[in-house]
């Protein structure tokens, strides 16, 4: 018998997460220069990294021979002040994916179940499967979370519910009132993971006061990231805010030094860079308008988005979608196919700089003309 045959079936049957295609990979495949390629596939900040964070990280480079502060004391203290929570409520992770996995490892086991929405972030079913639990996928409603249906799908063995708000990859947003009523109705012995990776891209009128809800709902965990609006995707740092008892359990299973010293220093500086955050927010709003206007002119259906990305539909046979994707790649434009999200007719594009958005729309127009 092969050694790998002893590995549990839930592990052997995992389909690895597929990230957006890197620029270097496309350059090799198509024989393009890297400078000629634009990547609009992974919801990265087109402005790059927060200047304050970049300066802080560069200044810290001489010390990278030293291990980071495993407790993340300074960053936790800053997040504590920023969000008006106790430091012992905070869990730092190697990106927010890490803290999602930590929560699943604690609360899920074979025989338990977790509920999530169709078209929701692919990491949810992945961490559920790794834990050996059963995933319950609830059909989406207009590409978004059907909160009443999710509530109805909860079973006696359910231990977790995942909610992404805004949702990735569809960009849909549950209203503050609907979300609060949903959390209120979930049993207190079920963990609710509220994934708010794109929270900073919301206008104030659409932002929930979710962190304050922790005082009322001890079974709530909120996850956020520095990868998106702060532009720190490459150093991988996210965090969770939870009841101290839950945070304590997550920190017990967290790997030592799971966040690098450069990531800790960059995130700490980024928290103070309000100018960069505001500039990124404004650029995203303008770019979203540019893309949606472009889709309308091209006669393409799209899903209104509250993130820094937008998904659009390619009409006709589902085979047209990979054709459009490949044509864009040949033109040096990387977007994201959504077949793994049960959306075979859709592609997702990140909001870029104005010139990048224009180039994408021109390449898309050319491609659609080829299909006619």
C-alpha positions, 0 to 999 in steps of 0.5 A: 500500500502506498504511504499516501493511501493512509491519508484521510480521504477528505485531504486527498480529495481537496482541490487546491485553491487557484489564485489569480495568474501571476504576471511572470507566468503569463509572460513565460506562457505568451512570450510577453514582456512583464512590463506589457502585462496588467494584472486585474485578477486578484483584487490588489490595490492598483496604487500599490502599498501605503507609502508609510508602510513601505518606508517602515518596512524598508527601514526594518529590513536590516533586522530581518535576521531576528524573529518577529514578536510572536505576540504582535504586541504593538500591532494588537495595541494599535488595532485595540485603539483603532477598533475600541476592543481589548488586545486579548480579543485580537488574533493575527494571521498570515492573511485573513485566510489564516484566521479563517483556517484557525477558526475552522480547526477549533470548531469543526471536526468529522461529523460537524457541519458548517454553512456557507453561501453559493458563490462565496469565497472558495476558502470556506469549503476548503477549510471545512473539508480540511477539518473533515466536517460537512459543508452545507452550501446554500443557493445564492439569491441574485448572486448574494447571500440568502440569509433566511435560507442560510438560517434554515439550512443550519442543522443540529450538528452545525458549528459554524456559519461563514458570511462574506460581506461584501462577498467575493467574487460577486461583490454583493452586500447584505444590508446592516439590518438584515445582517444584524437580524440574521446574527441575532437569530443564530443559536449562540452555540454556533460560531458566525464568521463575518468576513469583512476583507473589503470593508474599507471599500464601503461608503460610510452609509453601508458600513455595519458597526459589526465590531460593536456587535461583539459585545452582544454576540459572543459567538461572532468572529470578524475577520479583516485584512491588510491585503486589500485597501492597504496594499500589503497583499505580499506580506500576508497579514490579516486579523480576527476580532472575537470574544476573548475566550474564542481569541484565546483558543485561536491563539493556542493553535496559531503557529508561532511567528505566523506573521512576519516582522516586516508584515507587523511593521508594515501593518502598524504603519499602514493603520496611520496612513489615512491619506492613502486609504482615502485616495484608494477609496476614491480611485476605486469609486471612480474606476468602478464607474468607469468599468460599469459604464464600459460594460453598459456600452458593450451590452454586458450584464454585470453584478453591482459590486461593493468591493474593489472588483466586479464580475461580468457575464459573457453571453452565449454558450459557456464555452465563450467565457474561456475564449474571452479569458484566453483572448484577454491573456494574449493581449496581456490582460489578466482577469479571473475566471469564475468556473470554480464558483459555479459561475461559468459565464462570468469573469471577475476584474479588479478595479485598476488605474484609469488607464488599466481599466481603459485598456481592459475595456478596449481589449474586451471590446476587441475580443467580443468582436472576434466572437461575433 
